[in-house]
Amino acid sequence: MELEMLRKVIAEVLNVDQAEITMDTTFVDDLGADSLDVFQIIMGIEEELDIEVNVEEAEKIVTVGDAVELIKKTVG
């Protein structure tokens, strides 16, 4: 569930095909995201799930899998 929601948010922010996004996809190297893009993705996650993501934790996100784990930890 988290991955599908995250794919949707990433695809909207970065204008990429959801099929390109896997757990191993990196935001910067694979998707070409900059820090503002990542911030917008995090804001989209917060809005979608009605949660607040810890800024220090968010700064450690490199891959989509990292983001999924952060979501699970924050929600769970």
All heavy atoms as TSV, in Angstrom:
chain	resi	resn	atom	element	x	y	z
A	1	MET	N	N	0.816	-1.188	0.000
A	1	MET	CA	C	0.000	0.000	0.000
A	1	MET	C	C	0.865	1.260	0.000
A	1	MET	O	O	0.629	2.181	-0.771
A	1	MET	CB	C	-0.918	-0.007	1.217
A	1	MET	CG	C	-1.770	1.243	1.309
A	1	MET	SD	S	-2.595	1.386	2.893
A	1	MET	CE	C	-1.780	2.837	3.517
A	2	GLU	N	N	1.892	1.278	0.869
A	2	GLU	CA	C	2.753	2.457	0.941
A	2	GLU	C	C	3.449	2.709	-0.390
A	2	GLU	O	O	3.543	3.847	-0.836
A	2	GLU	CB	C	3.810	2.313	2.041
A	2	GLU	CG	C	3.268	2.375	3.444
A	2	GLU	CD	C	2.908	1.011	4.002
A	2	GLU	OE1	O	2.989	0.000	3.259
A	2	GLU	OE2	O	2.524	0.953	5.176
A	3	LEU	N	N	3.929	1.637	-1.025
A	3	LEU	CA	C	4.663	1.801	-2.282
A	3	LEU	C	C	3.762	2.378	-3.368
A	3	LEU	O	O	4.173	3.283	-4.103
A	3	LEU	CB	C	5.283	0.481	-2.738
A	3	LEU	CG	C	6.079	0.540	-4.050
A	3	LEU	CD1	C	7.220	1.550	-3.950
A	3	LEU	CD2	C	6.614	-0.832	-4.407
A	4	GLU	N	N	2.534	1.888	-3.466
A	4	GLU	CA	C	1.615	2.388	-4.490
A	4	GLU	C	C	1.300	3.867	-4.287
A	4	GLU	O	O	1.295	4.646	-5.236
A	4	GLU	CB	C	0.327	1.559	-4.504
A	4	GLU	CG	C	0.523	0.137	-4.982
A	4	GLU	CD	C	1.250	0.050	-6.309
A	4	GLU	OE1	O	0.882	0.787	-7.242
A	4	GLU	OE2	O	2.202	-0.734	-6.410
A	5	MET	N	N	1.036	4.248	-3.033
A	5	MET	CA	C	0.749	5.653	-2.733
A	5	MET	C	C	1.982	6.504	-3.034
A	5	MET	O	O	1.879	7.572	-3.623
A	5	MET	CB	C	0.351	5.774	-1.255
A	5	MET	CG	C	0.001	7.191	-0.804
A	5	MET	SD	S	1.391	8.264	-0.351
A	5	MET	CE	C	2.206	7.272	0.871
A	6	LEU	N	N	3.136	6.010	-2.648
A	6	LEU	CA	C	4.378	6.743	-2.873
A	6	LEU	C	C	4.667	6.890	-4.362
A	6	LEU	O	O	5.071	7.966	-4.819
A	6	LEU	CB	C	5.527	6.016	-2.166
A	6	LEU	CG	C	6.846	6.741	-2.041
A	6	LEU	CD1	C	6.670	8.108	-1.407
A	6	LEU	CD2	C	7.817	5.919	-1.217
A	7	ARG	N	N	4.430	5.841	-5.128
A	7	ARG	CA	C	4.604	5.920	-6.590
A	7	ARG	C	C	3.744	7.034	-7.176
A	7	ARG	O	O	4.191	7.788	-8.033
A	7	ARG	CB	C	4.214	4.594	-7.248
A	7	ARG	CG	C	5.266	3.553	-7.226
A	7	ARG	CD	C	4.784	2.333	-7.974
A	7	ARG	NE	N	5.853	1.386	-8.137
A	7	ARG	CZ	C	5.676	0.089	-8.183
A	7	ARG	NH1	N	4.459	-0.423	-8.087
A	7	ARG	NH2	N	6.696	-0.722	-8.352
A	8	LYS	N	N	2.503	7.116	-6.709
A	8	LYS	CA	C	1.576	8.129	-7.204
A	8	LYS	C	C	2.104	9.535	-6.896
A	8	LYS	O	O	2.145	10.394	-7.766
A	8	LYS	CB	C	0.201	7.910	-6.565
A	8	LYS	CG	C	-0.851	8.870	-7.030
A	8	LYS	CD	C	-2.182	8.555	-6.353
A	8	LYS	CE	C	-2.905	9.851	-6.114
A	8	LYS	NZ	N	-3.442	10.043	-4.809
A	9	VAL	N	N	2.541	9.746	-5.669
A	9	VAL	CA	C	3.052	11.060	-5.259
A	9	VAL	C	C	4.311	11.416	-6.048
A	9	VAL	O	O	4.444	12.523	-6.569
A	9	VAL	CB	C	3.331	11.097	-3.736
A	9	VAL	CG1	C	4.048	12.374	-3.341
A	9	VAL	CG2	C	2.029	10.951	-2.944
A	10	ILE	N	N	5.238	10.459	-6.160
A	10	ILE	CA	C	6.497	10.702	-6.889
A	10	ILE	C	C	6.212	11.019	-8.351
A	10	ILE	O	O	6.784	11.948	-8.919
A	10	ILE	CB	C	7.444	9.486	-6.771
A	10	ILE	CG1	C	7.911	9.321	-5.323
A	10	ILE	CG2	C	8.635	9.630	-7.711
A	10	ILE	CD1	C	8.609	7.989	-5.051
A	11	ALA	N	N	5.321	10.242	-8.960
A	11	ALA	CA	C	4.993	10.450	-10.373
A	11	ALA	C	C	4.398	11.836	-10.591
A	11	ALA	O	O	4.723	12.500	-11.587
A	11	ALA	CB	C	4.027	9.367	-10.853
A	12	GLU	N	N	3.561	12.296	-9.661
A	12	GLU	CA	C	2.961	13.624	-9.784
A	12	GLU	C	C	4.010	14.728	-9.641
A	12	GLU	O	O	4.026	15.677	-10.416
A	12	GLU	CB	C	1.874	13.813	-8.719
A	12	GLU	CG	C	0.610	13.052	-9.001
A	12	GLU	CD	C	-0.415	13.174	-7.872
A	12	GLU	OE1	O	-0.207	13.987	-6.937
A	12	GLU	OE2	O	-1.403	12.440	-7.918
A	13	VAL	N	N	4.886	14.602	-8.652
A	13	VAL	CA	C	5.876	15.650	-8.389
A	13	VAL	C	C	6.949	15.699	-9.480
A	13	VAL	O	O	7.325	16.770	-9.954
A	13	VAL	CB	C	6.533	15.455	-7.004
A	13	VAL	CG1	C	7.702	16.412	-6.806
A	13	VAL	CG2	C	5.503	15.633	-5.888
A	14	LEU	N	N	7.436	14.523	-9.885
A	14	LEU	CA	C	8.570	14.468	-10.817
A	14	LEU	C	C	8.158	14.242	-12.270
A	14	LEU	O	O	9.006	14.217	-13.158
A	14	LEU	CB	C	9.549	13.373	-10.386
A	14	LEU	CG	C	10.179	13.559	-9.006
A	14	LEU	CD1	C	11.083	12.381	-8.686
A	14	LEU	CD2	C	10.947	14.868	-8.922
A	15	ASN	N	N	6.855	14.035	-12.496
A	15	ASN	CA	C	6.348	13.798	-13.844
A	15	ASN	C	C	7.056	12.612	-14.512
A	15	ASN	O	O	7.586	12.721	-15.620
A	15	ASN	CB	C	6.465	15.065	-14.693
A	15	ASN	CG	C	5.603	14.995	-15.927
A	15	ASN	OD1	O	4.598	14.291	-15.956
A	15	ASN	ND2	N	6.003	15.702	-16.968
A	16	VAL	N	N	7.093	11.483	-13.782
A	16	VAL	CA	C	7.681	10.254	-14.313
A	16	VAL	C	C	6.616	9.164	-14.320
A	16	VAL	O	O	5.592	9.277	-13.646
A	16	VAL	CB	C	8.908	9.784	-13.482
A	16	VAL	CG1	C	10.038	10.789	-13.567
A	16	VAL	CG2	C	8.536	9.512	-12.042
A	17	ASP	N	N	6.881	8.106	-15.068
A	17	ASP	CA	C	5.973	6.970	-15.146
A	17	ASP	C	C	6.070	6.157	-13.857
A	17	ASP	O	O	7.170	5.823	-13.415
A	17	ASP	CB	C	6.352	6.112	-16.356
A	17	ASP	CG	C	5.392	4.967	-16.594
A	17	ASP	OD1	O	4.456	4.775	-15.794
A	17	ASP	OD2	O	5.587	4.256	-17.601
A	18	GLN	N	N	4.939	5.828	-13.263
A	18	GLN	CA	C	4.933	5.038	-12.026
A	18	GLN	C	C	5.640	3.703	-12.197
A	18	GLN	O	O	6.223	3.184	-11.252
A	18	GLN	CB	C	3.497	4.799	-11.547
A	18	GLN	CG	C	2.830	6.040	-11.008
A	18	GLN	CD	C	1.485	5.748	-10.378
A	18	GLN	OE1	O	1.300	4.704	-9.759
A	18	GLN	NE2	N	0.543	6.662	-10.532
A	19	ALA	N	N	5.611	3.150	-13.409
A	19	ALA	CA	C	6.238	1.849	-13.665
A	19	ALA	C	C	7.754	1.907	-13.497
A	19	ALA	O	O	8.396	0.882	-13.262
A	19	ALA	CB	C	5.876	1.360	-15.063
A	20	GLU	N	N	8.341	3.096	-13.612
A	20	GLU	CA	C	9.789	3.250	-13.454
A	20	GLU	C	C	10.227	3.211	-11.997
A	20	GLU	O	O	11.412	3.111	-11.702
A	20	GLU	CB	C	10.241	4.598	-14.036
A	20	GLU	CG	C	10.088	4.751	-15.514
A	20	GLU	CD	C	10.501	6.151	-15.973
A	20	GLU	OE1	O	11.370	6.764	-15.327
A	20	GLU	OE2	O	9.940	6.612	-16.975
A	21	ILE	N	N	9.291	3.329	-11.073
A	21	ILE	CA	C	9.606	3.484	-9.657
A	21	ILE	C	C	9.545	2.142	-8.935
A	21	ILE	O	O	8.497	1.507	-8.885
A	21	ILE	CB	C	8.631	4.491	-9.004
A	21	ILE	CG1	C	8.677	5.822	-9.758
A	21	ILE	CG2	C	8.956	4.675	-7.526
A	21	ILE	CD1	C	7.551	6.776	-9.417
A	22	THR	N	N	10.693	1.729	-8.381
A	22	THR	CA	C	10.777	0.490	-7.605
A	22	THR	C	C	11.327	0.823	-6.224
A	22	THR	O	O	11.741	1.958	-5.968
A	22	THR	CB	C	11.707	-0.539	-8.275
A	22	THR	OG1	O	13.063	-0.049	-8.198
A	22	THR	CG2	C	11.319	-0.787	-9.726
A	23	MET	N	N	11.400	-0.160	-5.359
A	23	MET	CA	C	11.946	0.041	-4.018
A	23	MET	C	C	13.415	0.472	-4.078
A	23	MET	O	O	13.893	1.164	-3.188
A	23	MET	CB	C	11.816	-1.245	-3.188
A	23	MET	CG	C	10.385	-1.593	-2.843
A	23	MET	SD	S	9.655	-0.519	-1.601
A	23	MET	CE	C	10.318	-1.233	-0.113
A	24	ASP	N	N	14.134	0.047	-5.111
A	24	ASP	CA	C	15.559	0.353	-5.236
A	24	ASP	C	C	15.845	1.657	-5.985
A	24	ASP	O	O	16.989	2.072	-6.089
A	24	ASP	CB	C	16.287	-0.793	-5.946
A	24	ASP	CG	C	16.254	-2.076	-5.126
A	24	ASP	OD1	O	16.330	-1.989	-3.889
A	24	ASP	OD2	O	16.154	-3.153	-5.731
A	25	THR	N	N	14.818	2.295	-6.505
A	25	THR	CA	C	14.992	3.533	-7.252
A	25	THR	C	C	15.496	4.634	-6.318
A	25	THR	O	O	14.944	4.837	-5.240
A	25	THR	CB	C	13.651	3.982	-7.872
A	25	THR	OG1	O	13.161	2.944	-8.723
A	25	THR	CG2	C	13.812	5.254	-8.687
A	26	THR	N	N	16.557	5.332	-6.748
A	26	THR	CA	C	17.060	6.449	-5.945
A	26	THR	C	C	16.435	7.742	-6.461
A	26	THR	O	O	16.237	7.909	-7.663
A	26	THR	CB	C	18.596	6.562	-6.014
A	26	THR	OG1	O	18.989	6.797	-7.362
A	26	THR	CG2	C	19.272	5.309	-5.478
A	27	PHE	N	N	16.144	8.628	-5.529
A	27	PHE	CA	C	15.500	9.889	-5.898
A	27	PHE	C	C	16.412	10.758	-6.748
A	27	PHE	O	O	15.980	11.302	-7.758
A	27	PHE	CB	C	15.053	10.656	-4.645
A	27	PHE	CG	C	13.860	10.036	-3.980
A	27	PHE	CD1	C	14.010	9.224	-2.869
A	27	PHE	CD2	C	12.586	10.251	-4.464
A	27	PHE	CE1	C	12.912	8.647	-2.260
A	27	PHE	CE2	C	11.477	9.679	-3.863
A	27	PHE	CZ	C	11.649	8.868	-2.754
A	28	VAL	N	N	17.664	10.904	-6.354
A	28	VAL	CA	C	18.578	11.816	-7.046
A	28	VAL	C	C	19.138	11.185	-8.320
A	28	VAL	O	O	19.005	11.739	-9.410
A	28	VAL	CB	C	19.717	12.269	-6.106
A	28	VAL	CG1	C	20.720	13.141	-6.848
A	28	VAL	CG2	C	19.148	13.019	-4.910
A	29	ASP	N	N	19.767	10.013	-8.199
A	29	ASP	CA	C	20.452	9.404	-9.345
A	29	ASP	C	C	19.494	8.865	-10.405
A	29	ASP	O	O	19.687	9.100	-11.598
A	29	ASP	CB	C	21.394	8.289	-8.881
A	29	ASP	CG	C	22.546	8.823	-8.041
A	29	ASP	OD1	O	22.897	10.009	-8.194
A	29	ASP	OD2	O	23.081	8.047	-7.229
A	30	ASP	N	N	18.456	8.145	-9.976
A	30	ASP	CA	C	17.551	7.513	-10.944
A	30	ASP	C	C	16.441	8.447	-11.434
A	30	ASP	O	O	16.047	8.397	-12.598
A	30	ASP	CB	C	16.917	6.254	-10.344
A	30	ASP	CG	C	17.934	5.163	-10.069
A	30	ASP	OD1	O	18.978	5.127	-10.764
A	30	ASP	OD2	O	17.703	4.349	-9.150
A	31	LEU	N	N	15.930	9.275	-10.532
A	31	LEU	CA	C	14.782	10.117	-10.888
A	31	LEU	C	C	15.156	11.573	-11.131
A	31	LEU	O	O	14.331	12.357	-11.575
A	31	LEU	CB	C	13.712	10.031	-9.786
A	31	LEU	CG	C	13.126	8.639	-9.557
A	31	LEU	CD1	C	12.169	8.652	-8.369
A	31	LEU	CD2	C	12.422	8.124	-10.804
A	32	GLY	N	N	16.394	11.936	-10.826
A	32	GLY	CA	C	16.844	13.304	-11.070
A	32	GLY	C	C	16.232	14.337	-10.148
A	32	GLY	O	O	16.167	15.523	-10.475
A	33	ALA	N	N	15.791	13.902	-8.967
A	33	ALA	CA	C	15.161	14.821	-8.019
A	33	ALA	C	C	16.220	15.679	-7.324
A	33	ALA	O	O	17.321	15.217	-7.054
A	33	ALA	CB	C	14.381	14.038	-6.971
A	34	ASP	N	N	15.848	16.936	-7.046
A	34	ASP	CA	C	16.719	17.770	-6.220
A	34	ASP	C	C	16.074	17.862	-4.827
A	34	ASP	O	O	15.029	17.257	-4.575
A	34	ASP	CB	C	16.943	19.148	-6.848
A	34	ASP	CG	C	15.662	19.940	-7.057
A	34	ASP	OD1	O	14.652	19.671	-6.357
A	34	ASP	OD2	O	15.665	20.840	-7.913
A	35	SER	N	N	16.691	18.612	-3.933
A	35	SER	CA	C	16.192	18.663	-2.553
A	35	SER	C	C	14.777	19.232	-2.478
A	35	SER	O	O	13.975	18.801	-1.649
A	35	SER	CB	C	17.143	19.460	-1.667
A	35	SER	OG	O	17.321	20.760	-2.177
A	36	LEU	N	N	14.450	20.183	-3.342
A	36	LEU	CA	C	13.096	20.742	-3.357
A	36	LEU	C	C	12.077	19.689	-3.800
A	36	LEU	O	O	10.994	19.579	-3.226
A	36	LEU	CB	C	13.023	21.963	-4.279
A	36	LEU	CG	C	11.659	22.644	-4.368
A	36	LEU	CD1	C	11.191	23.116	-2.991
A	36	LEU	CD2	C	11.714	23.810	-5.335
A	37	ASP	N	N	12.449	18.886	-4.808
A	37	ASP	CA	C	11.558	17.807	-5.262
A	37	ASP	C	C	11.286	16.820	-4.124
A	37	ASP	O	O	10.146	16.419	-3.902
A	37	ASP	CB	C	12.182	17.045	-6.439
A	37	ASP	CG	C	12.288	17.881	-7.694
A	37	ASP	OD1	O	11.424	18.748	-7.918
A	37	ASP	OD2	O	13.252	17.651	-8.462
A	38	VAL	N	N	12.344	16.432	-3.412
A	38	VAL	CA	C	12.192	15.481	-2.307
A	38	VAL	C	C	11.299	16.085	-1.230
A	38	VAL	O	O	10.421	15.413	-0.688
A	38	VAL	CB	C	13.564	15.054	-1.741
A	38	VAL	CG1	C	13.393	14.174	-0.513
A	38	VAL	CG2	C	14.377	14.318	-2.807
A	39	PHE	N	N	11.491	17.377	-0.945
A	39	PHE	CA	C	10.653	18.070	0.032
A	39	PHE	C	C	9.183	18.036	-0.405
A	39	PHE	O	O	8.287	17.780	0.403
A	39	PHE	CB	C	11.137	19.513	0.204
A	39	PHE	CG	C	10.340	20.312	1.185
A	39	PHE	CD1	C	10.429	20.061	2.548
A	39	PHE	CD2	C	9.492	21.318	0.749
A	39	PHE	CE1	C	9.679	20.806	3.466
A	39	PHE	CE2	C	8.748	22.062	1.648
A	39	PHE	CZ	C	8.842	21.804	3.007
A	40	GLN	N	N	8.924	18.272	-1.688
A	40	GLN	CA	C	7.553	18.238	-2.203
A	40	GLN	C	C	6.954	16.833	-2.102
A	40	GLN	O	O	5.768	16.678	-1.804
A	40	GLN	CB	C	7.510	18.716	-3.651
A	40	GLN	CG	C	7.730	20.204	-3.794
A	40	GLN	CD	C	7.699	20.647	-5.247
A	40	GLN	OE1	O	8.417	20.108	-6.090
A	40	GLN	NE2	N	6.849	21.624	-5.531
A	41	ILE	N	N	7.776	15.819	-2.336
A	41	ILE	CA	C	7.307	14.430	-2.211
A	41	ILE	C	C	6.931	14.147	-0.762
A	41	ILE	O	O	5.884	13.564	-0.483
A	41	ILE	CB	C	8.376	13.444	-2.730
A	41	ILE	CG1	C	8.519	13.587	-4.252
A	41	ILE	CG2	C	8.035	12.010	-2.331
A	41	ILE	CD1	C	9.751	12.930	-4.831
A	42	ILE	N	N	7.779	14.585	0.163
A	42	ILE	CA	C	7.493	14.371	1.580
A	42	ILE	C	C	6.213	15.096	1.982
A	42	ILE	O	O	5.378	14.544	2.704
A	42	ILE	CB	C	8.690	14.804	2.448
A	42	ILE	CG1	C	9.860	13.837	2.216
A	42	ILE	CG2	C	8.318	14.856	3.929
A	42	ILE	CD1	C	11.181	14.294	2.755
A	43	MET	N	N	6.035	16.309	1.493
A	43	MET	CA	C	4.795	17.042	1.780
A	43	MET	C	C	3.583	16.297	1.220
A	43	MET	O	O	2.531	16.232	1.857
A	43	MET	CB	C	4.863	18.456	1.214
A	43	MET	CG	C	5.765	19.369	2.003
A	43	MET	SD	S	5.840	21.053	1.347
A	43	MET	CE	C	4.129	21.519	1.285
A	44	GLY	N	N	3.743	15.701	0.038
A	44	GLY	CA	C	2.657	14.922	-0.558
A	44	GLY	C	C	2.319	13.706	0.274
A	44	GLY	O	O	1.140	13.363	0.443
A	45	ILE	N	N	3.349	13.049	0.819
A	45	ILE	CA	C	3.137	11.883	1.689
A	45	ILE	C	C	2.394	12.311	2.952
A	45	ILE	O	O	1.431	11.659	3.365
A	45	ILE	CB	C	4.497	11.244	2.069
A	45	ILE	CG1	C	5.171	10.631	0.845
A	45	ILE	CG2	C	4.308	10.196	3.174
A	45	ILE	CD1	C	6.632	10.281	1.064
A	46	GLU	N	N	2.851	13.412	3.546
A	46	GLU	CA	C	2.213	13.904	4.766
A	46	GLU	C	C	0.736	14.216	4.525
A	46	GLU	O	O	-0.122	13.871	5.338
A	46	GLU	CB	C	2.939	15.159	5.282
A	46	GLU	CG	C	4.311	14.872	5.832
A	46	GLU	CD	C	5.052	16.112	6.281
A	46	GLU	OE1	O	4.807	17.208	5.717
A	46	GLU	OE2	O	5.884	15.987	7.190
A	47	GLU	N	N	0.452	14.856	3.397
A	47	GLU	CA	C	-0.921	15.211	3.068
A	47	GLU	C	C	-1.765	13.966	2.795
A	47	GLU	O	O	-2.890	13.848	3.269
A	47	GLU	CB	C	-0.909	16.120	1.839
A	47	GLU	CG	C	-2.239	16.744	1.536
A	47	GLU	CD	C	-2.123	17.739	0.384
A	47	GLU	OE1	O	-1.400	18.745	0.529
A	47	GLU	OE2	O	-2.747	17.469	-0.657
A	48	GLU	N	N	-1.208	13.042	2.035
A	48	GLU	CA	C	-1.935	11.823	1.647
A	48	GLU	C	C	-2.284	10.962	2.866
A	48	GLU	O	O	-3.375	10.403	2.941
A	48	GLU	CB	C	-1.072	11.020	0.664
A	48	GLU	CG	C	-1.770	9.910	-0.037
A	48	GLU	CD	C	-2.631	10.361	-1.213
A	48	GLU	OE1	O	-2.361	11.426	-1.809
A	48	GLU	OE2	O	-3.574	9.627	-1.526
A	49	LEU	N	N	-1.360	10.858	3.807
A	49	LEU	CA	C	-1.547	9.967	4.959
A	49	LEU	C	C	-1.901	10.697	6.247
A	49	LEU	O	O	-2.064	10.064	7.290
A	49	LEU	CB	C	-0.274	9.140	5.184
A	49	LEU	CG	C	0.110	8.187	4.067
A	49	LEU	CD1	C	1.436	7.526	4.365
A	49	LEU	CD2	C	-0.967	7.131	3.859
A	50	ASP	N	N	-1.980	12.031	6.194
A	50	ASP	CA	C	-2.267	12.837	7.375
A	50	ASP	C	C	-1.297	12.511	8.508
A	50	ASP	O	O	-1.699	12.196	9.633
A	50	ASP	CB	C	-3.720	12.657	7.817
A	50	ASP	CG	C	-4.147	13.755	8.792
A	50	ASP	OD1	O	-3.607	14.873	8.704
A	50	ASP	OD2	O	-5.004	13.465	9.657
A	51	ILE	N	N	-0.003	12.558	8.181
A	51	ILE	CA	C	1.053	12.307	9.157
A	51	ILE	C	C	2.053	13.458	9.092
A	51	ILE	O	O	1.994	14.290	8.192
A	51	ILE	CB	C	1.801	10.972	8.888
A	51	ILE	CG1	C	2.466	10.997	7.506
A	51	ILE	CG2	C	0.870	9.790	9.072
A	51	ILE	CD1	C	3.370	9.809	7.220
A	52	GLU	N	N	2.976	13.476	10.054
A	52	GLU	CA	C	4.060	14.435	10.017
A	52	GLU	C	C	5.372	13.647	10.021
A	52	GLU	O	O	5.612	12.835	10.910
A	52	GLU	CB	C	4.009	15.372	11.226
A	52	GLU	CG	C	4.956	16.538	11.080
A	52	GLU	CD	C	4.697	17.621	12.106
A	52	GLU	OE1	O	3.520	17.920	12.363
A	52	GLU	OE2	O	5.686	18.140	12.639
A	53	VAL	N	N	6.192	13.878	9.010
A	53	VAL	CA	C	7.458	13.164	8.863
A	53	VAL	C	C	8.553	13.953	9.565
A	53	VAL	O	O	8.678	15.158	9.377
A	53	VAL	CB	C	7.801	12.967	7.367
A	53	VAL	CG1	C	9.154	12.316	7.197
A	53	VAL	CG2	C	6.724	12.141	6.674
A	54	ASN	N	N	9.347	13.266	10.372
A	54	ASN	CA	C	10.473	13.865	11.076
A	54	ASN	C	C	11.505	14.365	10.065
A	54	ASN	O	O	11.948	13.618	9.201
A	54	ASN	CB	C	11.083	12.812	12.014
A	54	ASN	CG	C	12.251	13.320	12.796
A	54	ASN	OD1	O	13.225	13.829	12.246
A	54	ASN	ND2	N	12.166	13.158	14.094
A	55	VAL	N	N	11.889	15.627	10.170
A	55	VAL	CA	C	12.796	16.250	9.199
A	55	VAL	C	C	14.154	15.554	9.167
A	55	VAL	O	O	14.705	15.294	8.096
A	55	VAL	CB	C	12.977	17.760	9.503
A	55	VAL	CG1	C	13.988	18.379	8.569
A	55	VAL	CG2	C	11.655	18.477	9.403
A	56	GLU	N	N	14.698	15.235	10.349
A	56	GLU	CA	C	16.003	14.559	10.397
A	56	GLU	C	C	15.950	13.196	9.705
A	56	GLU	O	O	16.880	12.803	9.018
A	56	GLU	CB	C	16.490	14.392	11.846
A	56	GLU	CG	C	16.897	15.681	12.516
A	56	GLU	CD	C	15.713	16.461	13.086
A	56	GLU	OE1	O	14.663	15.856	13.385
A	56	GLU	OE2	O	15.845	17.690	13.209
A	57	GLU	N	N	14.840	12.479	9.913
A	57	GLU	CA	C	14.670	11.174	9.265
A	57	GLU	C	C	14.515	11.350	7.759
A	57	GLU	O	O	15.065	10.583	6.974
A	57	GLU	CB	C	13.444	10.450	9.842
A	57	GLU	CG	C	13.598	10.027	11.278
A	57	GLU	CD	C	14.634	8.936	11.467
A	57	GLU	OE1	O	14.690	8.007	10.638
A	57	GLU	OE2	O	15.390	9.023	12.443
A	58	ALA	N	N	13.761	12.352	7.355
A	58	ALA	CA	C	13.503	12.593	5.934
A	58	ALA	C	C	14.802	12.902	5.185
A	58	ALA	O	O	14.949	12.529	4.019
A	58	ALA	CB	C	12.505	13.730	5.767
A	59	GLU	N	N	15.741	13.572	5.843
A	59	GLU	CA	C	17.007	13.923	5.196
A	59	GLU	C	C	17.856	12.699	4.881
A	59	GLU	O	O	18.759	12.774	4.053
A	59	GLU	CB	C	17.784	14.896	6.081
A	59	GLU	CG	C	17.148	16.267	6.135
A	59	GLU	CD	C	17.810	17.202	7.131
A	59	GLU	OE1	O	18.660	16.755	7.931
A	59	GLU	OE2	O	17.475	18.401	7.100
A	60	LYS	N	N	17.567	11.568	5.512
A	60	LYS	CA	C	18.324	10.329	5.298
A	60	LYS	C	C	17.780	9.507	4.127
A	60	LYS	O	O	18.377	8.507	3.748
A	60	LYS	CB	C	18.297	9.472	6.571
A	60	LYS	CG	C	18.922	10.153	7.768
A	60	LYS	CD	C	18.759	9.295	8.999
A	60	LYS	CE	C	19.200	10.034	10.249
A	60	LYS	NZ	N	18.875	9.276	11.464
A	61	ILE	N	N	16.672	9.925	3.560
A	61	ILE	CA	C	16.041	9.158	2.479
A	61	ILE	C	C	16.876	9.248	1.204
A	61	ILE	O	O	17.171	10.338	0.725
A	61	ILE	CB	C	14.613	9.671	2.202
A	61	ILE	CG1	C	13.721	9.404	3.412
A	61	ILE	CG2	C	14.036	9.028	0.956
A	61	ILE	CD1	C	12.344	10.028	3.289
A	62	VAL	N	N	17.249	8.092	0.667
A	62	VAL	CA	C	17.998	8.021	-0.587
A	62	VAL	C	C	17.182	7.289	-1.642
A	62	VAL	O	O	17.101	7.719	-2.778
A	62	VAL	CB	C	19.361	7.314	-0.379
A	62	VAL	CG1	C	20.090	7.138	-1.700
A	62	VAL	CG2	C	20.216	8.092	0.620
A	63	THR	N	N	16.562	6.182	-1.235
A	63	THR	CA	C	15.798	5.358	-2.175
A	63	THR	C	C	14.311	5.391	-1.836
A	63	THR	O	O	13.914	5.804	-0.746
A	63	THR	CB	C	16.260	3.887	-2.142
A	63	THR	OG1	O	15.904	3.324	-0.864
A	63	THR	CG2	C	17.751	3.748	-2.389
A	64	VAL	N	N	13.514	4.915	-2.768
A	64	VAL	CA	C	12.075	4.789	-2.535
A	64	VAL	C	C	11.833	3.832	-1.367
A	64	VAL	O	O	10.960	4.065	-0.535
A	64	VAL	CB	C	11.364	4.319	-3.824
A	64	VAL	CG1	C	9.897	4.012	-3.561
A	64	VAL	CG2	C	11.518	5.372	-4.923
A	65	GLY	N	N	12.638	2.792	-1.268
A	65	GLY	CA	C	12.534	1.844	-0.149
A	65	GLY	C	C	12.750	2.525	1.190
A	65	GLY	O	O	12.065	2.210	2.173
A	66	ASP	N	N	13.703	3.463	1.235
A	66	ASP	CA	C	13.931	4.232	2.470
A	66	ASP	C	C	12.665	4.997	2.853
A	66	ASP	O	O	12.293	5.058	4.024
A	66	ASP	CB	C	15.071	5.247	2.293
A	66	ASP	CG	C	16.429	4.605	2.079
A	66	ASP	OD1	O	16.609	3.421	2.426
A	66	ASP	OD2	O	17.324	5.311	1.563
A	67	ALA	N	N	12.026	5.595	1.875
A	67	ALA	CA	C	10.802	6.369	2.116
A	67	ALA	C	C	9.675	5.464	2.608
A	67	ALA	O	O	8.937	5.825	3.521
A	67	ALA	CB	C	10.387	7.117	0.851
A	68	VAL	N	N	9.561	4.272	2.007
A	68	VAL	CA	C	8.528	3.325	2.427
A	68	VAL	C	C	8.741	2.925	3.896
A	68	VAL	O	O	7.807	2.906	4.689
A	68	VAL	CB	C	8.505	2.071	1.518
A	68	VAL	CG1	C	7.643	0.972	2.108
A	68	VAL	CG2	C	8.020	2.454	0.121
A	69	GLU	N	N	10.003	2.651	4.248
A	69	GLU	CA	C	10.305	2.271	5.641
A	69	GLU	C	C	9.996	3.414	6.597
A	69	GLU	O	O	9.454	3.177	7.688
A	69	GLU	CB	C	11.777	1.853	5.778
A	69	GLU	CG	C	12.082	0.514	5.134
A	69	GLU	CD	C	11.179	-0.606	5.632
A	69	GLU	OE1	O	11.019	-0.748	6.862
A	69	GLU	OE2	O	10.623	-1.327	4.789
A	70	LEU	N	N	10.298	4.637	6.208
A	70	LEU	CA	C	10.007	5.802	7.044
A	70	LEU	C	C	8.494	5.952	7.236
A	70	LEU	O	O	8.027	6.229	8.339
A	70	LEU	CB	C	10.611	7.073	6.442
A	70	LEU	CG	C	10.345	8.367	7.200
A	70	LEU	CD1	C	10.894	8.298	8.622
A	70	LEU	CD2	C	10.936	9.546	6.459
A	71	ILE	N	N	7.751	5.742	6.173
A	71	ILE	CA	C	6.287	5.824	6.250
A	71	ILE	C	C	5.770	4.767	7.217
A	71	ILE	O	O	4.953	5.055	8.101
A	71	ILE	CB	C	5.625	5.661	4.871
A	71	ILE	CG1	C	5.956	6.867	3.983
A	71	ILE	CG2	C	4.124	5.478	4.998
A	71	ILE	CD1	C	5.624	6.661	2.527
A	72	LYS	N	N	6.244	3.533	7.081
A	72	LYS	CA	C	5.801	2.452	7.962
A	72	LYS	C	C	6.108	2.783	9.414
A	72	LYS	O	O	5.285	2.544	10.299
A	72	LYS	CB	C	6.469	1.134	7.564
A	72	LYS	CG	C	5.934	0.525	6.303
A	72	LYS	CD	C	6.632	-0.773	5.998
A	72	LYS	CE	C	6.126	-1.392	4.712
A	72	LYS	NZ	N	6.868	-2.623	4.370
A	73	LYS	N	N	7.297	3.322	9.667
A	73	LYS	CA	C	7.710	3.661	11.025
A	73	LYS	C	C	6.849	4.810	11.560
A	73	LYS	O	O	6.473	4.794	12.731
A	73	LYS	CB	C	9.189	4.042	11.028
A	73	LYS	CG	C	9.800	4.152	12.401
A	73	LYS	CD	C	11.317	4.126	12.360
A	73	LYS	CE	C	11.864	5.464	11.914
A	73	LYS	NZ	N	13.324	5.559	12.043
A	74	THR	N	N	6.543	5.783	10.731
A	74	THR	CA	C	5.776	6.942	11.173
A	74	THR	C	C	4.310	6.582	11.408
A	74	THR	O	O	3.715	7.010	12.390
A	74	THR	CB	C	5.877	8.072	10.129
A	74	THR	OG1	O	7.246	8.395	9.917
A	74	THR	CG2	C	5.146	9.317	10.585
A	75	VAL	N	N	3.746	5.774	10.520
A	75	VAL	CA	C	2.342	5.399	10.618
A	75	VAL	C	C	2.146	4.349	11.715
A	75	VAL	O	O	1.210	4.419	12.495
A	75	VAL	CB	C	1.818	4.849	9.274
A	75	VAL	CG1	C	0.421	4.255	9.423
A	75	VAL	CG2	C	1.816	5.942	8.232
A	76	GLY	N	N	3.072	3.388	11.764
A	76	GLY	CA	C	2.925	2.234	12.623
A	76	GLY	C	C	3.184	2.460	14.057
A	76	GLY	O	O	2.787	1.791	14.933
